[in-house]
Amino acid sequence: MTERRGIADAVVIGGGFYGSAIAIYLAKQRGLRRVVLLEREQELLIRASYNNQARVHNGYHYPRSFTTAFRSQVNLPRFVQDWPQAVKRDFTKLYAIARRNSKVTAKQFDRFCQEIDASIKPAPSSVKALFEPRLIEDVFITEEYAFDTTKLAKWAKHELENSGIEVRYRARAIAISKSANNDMIVTIQHDNEATDSINCRYVFNCTYSGLNQLQGEFPGTQTGLKQEVTEMALLQVPEILKDIAVTVMDGPFFSMMPFPARGLHTLSHVRYTPHFSWKDELGIDPYQRLDGYDRTTRVDRMIRDVGRYLPAILDAKYVDSLFEVKTVLVKNEGDDGRPILFEKHAELPGCYSVLGGKIDNIYDVLEKLETEEFKSRLEE
């Protein structure tokens, strides 16, 4: 049985980094008086915000998507300035170019970095010695950082509380419908199966992989989405690799990055990190598919292949794996671009769906929101 409980200016669905940041923005910058944040887990920022490579991109990753690379260049210094407590900078970030099967040559990569004004310089011979020269054409020192999700979660919790935002944990939005006065009703299911609802003027669907799992009159996103179950391996790397991060471009693609939240390194591989994928559809719950997966690690295959390019990784110790559903825009599969998804739903005026492919995309979202008009119903 559903019981209505009160009204709000806005309901934000999803307590990851994006949902938290948007809720704080609405309360602090746009003057909405009552904002409610719904999170289906028991804590903030413990799903996709945590289970990733924890990289603050600086554009290097995207030689086939100039727009994504350029936006990373713009957004990285802002992110470092706004969340310095969460940013890890004390390591050397290397980009290496494979001799074979790469979609970019060393010369092309160097020129691309110059075009987007990204810091790049040739690695010294002592660093190049880490790599197998028959497989690696060249190695560059770049400027890229990692972030600690646990510190971002502390920031979010503090700011949400200071902004007077009500956070409901273990609360899952299951439907959005129109109310009699053309506002919206968000129906919420709790862990104990009880349901209630909130009448509001604005809804922000920030559920990442769950964007299209809402019932009622929610129309779904117009942009096609693909879901992938992915594995991010966590390693204790040998001393020689402890203070470095490595990305090998751009075909035999793998990355090793510090993971500050656990003092380890992540390892991802273009062939082995995605375990399986499917076209996103209403009724196929991504989280149920993840929960039902046996999560057999592919770390041995990752390390064996990476070891051909970076032999020292063969001495790494496997600790754990982060399994998560990764959501990507179908239209960008070919160029690896990571633009935001920002959709306004005409069928439900005031309802927005938001998805970002990288943490620094938050600024692209906030810039979109700056162009929208918001008015507190509680002041009428």
C-alpha positions in Angstrom: 0.0 0.0 0.0 1.3 3.4 -1.0 1.0 6.4 1.4 1.8 9.9 0.2 4.2 11.8 2.4 4.7 15.4 1.7 6.1 17.5 -1.0 9.5 18.6 -2.3 10.9 21.0 -4.8 13.1 18.3 -6.3 13.8 14.6 -5.9 17.3 13.4 -7.0 17.4 9.6 -7.7 20.8 8.1 -7.1 23.3 8.9 -4.4 26.5 8.6 -6.5 28.8 11.5 -7.2 26.6 13.0 -9.8 23.4 12.7 -7.9 25.0 14.1 -4.7 26.6 17.0 -6.6 23.4 17.9 -8.4 21.4 17.8 -5.2 23.9 20.1 -3.5 23.9 22.5 -6.5 20.1 22.7 -6.6 20.0 23.6 -2.9 23.0 25.9 -2.7 23.2 27.6 -6.1 19.6 27.5 -7.3 17.7 28.1 -4.1 15.4 25.1 -4.0 14.1 24.8 -0.5 13.4 21.1 -0.1 15.6 18.6 -2.0 15.3 14.9 -1.4 18.1 12.5 -2.4 17.2 8.8 -2.8 19.9 6.1 -2.6 19.1 2.4 -2.9 22.3 1.3 -1.1 23.2 1.9 2.6 25.9 4.6 1.8 26.7 7.2 -0.8 29.1 6.7 -3.7 29.6 3.0 -3.2 28.5 1.7 -6.6 29.7 3.0 -10.0 31.3 6.1 -8.3 33.6 3.7 -6.4 33.9 0.6 -8.7 36.0 2.2 -11.5 39.6 3.1 -12.3 39.4 6.4 -10.2 41.1 8.4 -12.9 40.8 12.2 -13.3 41.2 12.3 -17.1 43.2 15.0 -18.9 42.3 14.1 -22.4 45.1 11.6 -23.3 42.7 8.7 -23.4 40.6 10.0 -26.3 42.7 10.6 -29.5 39.6 9.6 -31.6 37.3 12.0 -29.8 38.6 15.5 -29.8 35.6 16.9 -28.0 35.9 14.5 -25.0 39.6 15.1 -24.9 39.2 18.9 -24.9 36.5 18.9 -22.2 38.8 16.8 -20.0 41.5 19.4 -20.5 39.1 22.1 -19.4 37.6 20.2 -16.5 40.6 18.6 -14.8 42.1 21.8 -13.3 38.6 22.7 -12.0 38.2 19.3 -10.4 41.6 19.5 -8.7 40.7 22.9 -7.4 37.3 21.9 -6.1 38.2 18.6 -4.5 41.9 18.8 -3.7 41.5 16.5 -0.6 40.4 13.7 -2.9 43.0 14.0 -5.6 46.2 11.9 -5.6 49.0 13.5 -7.6 52.2 11.9 -6.3 52.8 9.4 -9.1 54.2 9.5 -12.6 51.6 8.9 -15.4 53.0 7.1 -18.5 51.3 6.7 -21.8 53.0 4.1 -24.1 52.2 3.5 -27.8 52.1 -0.1 -29.0 54.1 -0.8 -32.2 51.4 -3.2 -33.6 47.6 -3.1 -33.7 47.5 0.5 -32.3 45.0 2.9 -33.8 47.4 5.8 -33.1 51.2 6.1 -33.7 53.6 7.8 -31.3 53.9 10.7 -33.7 50.1 11.1 -34.0 49.7 10.8 -30.2 52.3 13.5 -29.6 50.6 15.8 -32.2 47.2 15.2 -30.7 48.5 16.1 -27.2 49.9 19.4 -28.6 46.5 20.1 -30.2 44.6 19.8 -27.0 47.4 21.5 -25.0 48.0 18.5 -22.8 51.4 18.3 -21.0 53.6 15.6 -22.7 57.3 14.9 -22.8 59.4 11.9 -23.8 60.1 9.4 -21.0 63.8 9.0 -20.1 65.6 5.8 -21.0 65.4 4.5 -17.4 61.6 4.6 -17.7 61.4 3.2 -21.2 63.5 0.2 -19.9 60.3 -0.9 -18.1 58.7 -1.8 -21.4 59.4 -4.5 -24.0 60.9 -2.4 -26.9 59.8 -4.9 -29.6 56.2 -4.2 -28.7 56.3 -0.5 -27.6 57.1 2.2 -30.0 57.5 5.1 -27.6 56.7 6.2 -24.0 55.6 9.6 -22.8 55.3 11.2 -19.4 52.0 12.9 -19.0 50.0 14.7 -16.3 47.0 12.8 -15.0 45.6 12.1 -11.5 43.6 9.6 -9.5 40.8 10.3 -7.0 39.8 8.7 -3.7 36.1 8.0 -3.7 35.9 7.6 0.0 37.0 11.2 0.5 34.5 12.4 -2.1 31.8 10.5 -0.1 32.8 12.3 3.1 32.6 15.6 1.2 29.1 14.7 -0.2 27.7 13.6 3.2 29.0 16.9 4.8 27.7 19.2 2.1 24.3 17.4 1.8 23.8 17.8 5.6 24.9 21.5 5.6 22.6 22.2 2.6 19.6 20.8 4.5 19.0 18.0 1.9 17.1 15.0 3.1 18.9 11.8 2.2 17.0 8.5 2.3 19.1 5.4 2.2 17.9 2.0 1.1 15.2 3.8 -0.8 14.6 2.9 -4.5 12.5 5.0 -6.8 10.3 2.6 -8.8 8.0 4.9 -10.8 7.4 8.5 -11.8 4.0 9.7 -12.7 2.1 13.0 -13.2 0.1 14.4 -10.4 -3.2 16.2 -10.8 -1.6 19.6 -10.9 1.1 18.5 -13.5 3.8 18.1 -10.9 5.3 14.6 -10.5 4.9 11.8 -8.1 7.9 9.7 -7.3 7.0 6.3 -5.9 9.6 4.9 -3.5 10.2 1.3 -2.4 12.1 0.6 0.9 14.0 -2.5 2.0 11.1 -3.7 4.0 8.9 -3.6 0.9 6.9 -0.6 2.2 6.2 2.1 -0.3 5.6 5.8 -0.1 5.8 8.7 -2.5 6.9 12.3 -2.9 5.1 15.0 -4.9 7.6 17.3 -6.5 8.2 19.8 -9.3 11.6 18.4 -10.5 13.1 15.0 -10.8 16.7 14.1 -11.6 17.3 10.6 -12.7 21.0 10.0 -11.9 20.8 6.2 -11.5 23.6 5.4 -14.0 22.9 1.8 -15.1 19.3 2.1 -13.8 18.3 5.0 -15.9 15.6 3.1 -17.8 14.3 1.0 -15.0 11.6 3.4 -13.8 7.9 2.5 -14.3 4.9 4.8 -14.4 4.9 7.5 -17.1 8.7 7.7 -17.4 9.4 7.4 -21.1 12.9 6.1 -21.0 16.0 7.8 -22.6 15.9 8.6 -26.3 19.7 7.9 -26.4 20.5 4.2 -26.8 22.5 2.7 -24.0 24.7 -0.4 -23.7 25.3 -2.2 -20.4 28.5 -4.1 -19.7 29.5 -6.2 -16.7 33.1 -5.3 -16.1 35.9 -6.4 -13.9 38.5 -4.0 -12.5 41.4 -6.0 -10.9 43.1 -4.7 -7.8 46.8 -5.5 -7.5 49.6 -5.0 -5.1 52.3 -4.0 -7.6 56.0 -4.6 -7.2 58.1 -1.8 -5.8 59.4 -0.7 -9.2 55.8 0.1 -10.3 54.5 1.5 -7.1 54.7 5.2 -8.0 53.7 5.0 -11.6 50.6 4.5 -13.7 50.6 3.1 -17.2 48.3 3.3 -20.2 49.2 1.5 -23.4 47.4 3.0 -26.4 45.3 2.3 -28.5 44.2 -1.2 -29.6 46.1 -3.6 -27.2 44.7 -1.2 -24.7 45.3 -1.6 -21.0 45.7 0.7 -18.0 47.2 0.4 -14.5 46.3 3.2 -12.1 46.7 3.9 -8.4 43.5 3.2 -6.5 43.8 5.6 -3.5 40.7 4.2 -1.6 42.6 1.0 -0.9 46.2 1.8 -1.5 46.4 -0.6 -4.4 46.5 -0.4 -8.2 43.7 -1.1 -10.6 44.3 -3.1 -13.8 41.9 -2.9 -16.7 42.2 -4.5 -20.2 40.2 -3.8 -23.3 39.7 -7.5 -24.0 39.2 -8.9 -20.5 37.6 -6.1 -18.4 34.2 -6.4 -20.2 32.8 -9.8 -19.3 29.5 -9.5 -21.2 27.2 -6.9 -22.5 23.6 -6.2 -23.7 21.4 -3.5 -25.1 19.7 -1.6 -22.2 16.0 -2.2 -22.0 13.2 -1.7 -19.6 12.6 -4.8 -17.6 16.2 -6.1 -17.8 17.5 -5.0 -14.4 21.3 -4.5 -14.8 21.9 -4.9 -11.1 20.0 -8.2 -11.0 22.1 -9.4 -13.9 25.3 -8.4 -12.0 24.1 -10.1 -8.8 23.4 -13.3 -10.7 26.8 -13.4 -12.3 29.4 -15.8 -10.9 32.2 -13.1 -11.1 35.0 -15.5 -12.1 38.1 -13.3 -12.4 40.0 -13.0 -15.6 43.0 -11.4 -13.8 45.4 -14.2 -14.9 44.7 -13.4 -18.6 45.0 -9.7 -17.9 48.4 -10.0 -16.3 49.7 -12.5 -18.8 49.0 -10.2 -21.7 50.1 -7.0 -19.9 53.3 -8.7 -18.9 54.3 -9.0 -22.6 54.5 -5.1 -22.7 55.4 -4.4 -19.1 57.3 -7.4 -17.7 57.4 -6.1 -14.1 53.6 -6.6 -13.8 54.2 -10.4 -13.7 55.4 -9.9 -10.1 52.2 -8.2 -9.0 50.0 -9.8 -6.3 46.3 -10.1 -7.1 44.2 -8.9 -4.2 40.6 -8.4 -5.3 38.3 -7.5 -8.2 35.7 -4.7 -8.5 32.7 -6.0 -10.5 30.2 -3.4 -11.7 27.8 -2.6 -14.5 29.3 0.0 -16.8 26.9 2.1 -19.0 28.0 3.6 -22.3 26.2 5.5 -25.1 25.8 3.3 -28.1 26.5 6.2 -30.5 30.1 6.6 -29.0 31.2 3.0 -29.1 33.2 3.7 -32.3 35.2 6.7 -31.2 35.5 6.0 -27.4 34.0 9.5 -26.7 32.5 10.0 -23.3 30.0 12.9 -23.6 27.3 13.3 -20.9 23.7 12.2 -21.4 21.4 15.1 -20.5 17.8 14.6 -21.5 14.7 16.5 -20.6 11.5 14.4 -20.9 8.7 16.3 -22.6 6.2 13.8 -21.3 7.2 14.7 -17.8 8.1 18.4 -17.7 10.7 19.0 -15.0 12.1 15.4 -15.3 15.7 15.0 -16.4 17.9 12.0 -17.0 21.7 12.5 -16.5 24.6 10.2 -17.1 28.3 11.0 -17.2 31.0 8.7 -18.5 33.8 10.3 -16.4 33.9 12.0 -13.0 35.0 15.4 -14.4 31.9 15.5 -16.7 30.1 16.9 -13.7 31.0 20.4 -14.9 29.3 19.7 -18.3 26.2 18.7 -16.4 26.3 21.8 -14.1 26.7 24.0 -17.2 23.6 22.5 -18.7 21.7 23.1 -15.5 22.8 26.7 -15.5 20.6 27.2 -18.6 17.5 25.8 -16.9 14.9 27.7 -14.9 14.1 26.4 -11.4 11.6 27.8 -9.0 10.9 26.7 -5.5 7.2 25.7 -5.1 7.6 26.2 -1.3 7.9 30.0 -1.9 4.7 30.3 -3.8 
